[in-house]
Amino acid sequence: MGASSLIVLIIAAVAFSGIAILISKVLLKATTNKQKGEPYECGIPTKGKTWTQLNVGYYLFALIFLVFDVELVFLYPWAVVAKSMGWIALVEIVVFFFILFMGFLYAHKKGALKWM
C-alpha cells in the first residue's frame, strides 16, 4: 500500500460523496420557506437576536478535554508494543506524559479550568 492506494481512496471518497449529493439534488424537490432559514432551538420560536457570545472558558475547557482524550488514543498502541520495546518505550511515555503535564499546568495557571 503506497501512494497509489491513497490516491484511489481519495478518488473513491470524492466520487461517493459527489454521487450522493447529485442523487439527492435530482430526486428531492428543493423547497424554501422562512422556517428553514431560522436556527433550530428546541422547537421554541426565537425572539430577539439569535447570535450570542459564549464565555471563552468553555472552549478552553473543551480543548483541554480533547488533548487528554487524544492522549488515550496514543496510549493504547503504546501499551501494545511497550513490552517488546523495553526501556525505550518507558522513556518515550514519560516524555509524552511530561509534555501533557506541562500543558495541564499551563492551562491551570491561566485559569482555563475554573468555572466562571
QUISULZI-V102883 format. One line per field, one symbol per residue. phi: phi as a letter, one per 20 degrees, with the letter a starting at -180 (. if undefined). psi: psi as a letter, one per 20 degrees, with the letter a starting at -180 (. if undefined). burial: b if it has 24 or more other C-alpha atoms within 12 Angstrom, else e. A space follows every 10 residues. Layout:
phi = ???
psi = ???
burial = ???
//
This chain:
phi = .cffffffff ffffffffff ffffffeeee ccbfffeefe cmneffcmfe ecedffffff ffffgfgfff gffeffffff dfffemffff ffffffffff ffffffffff nfeeel
psi = obhhhggggg gggggghggg ggghhghppp qqrhhhiqqp mkippqpbpi oqpqpihggg ghhgghghgh ghhhhghghh jghhhchghg gghggghggh hhhggghghi kijpo.
burial = eeeeeeeeee eeeeeeeeee eeeeeeeeee eeeeeeeeee eeeeeeeeee eeeeeeeeee eeebeeeeee eeeeeeeeee eeeeeeeeee eebeeeeeee eeeeeeeeee ebeeee
//
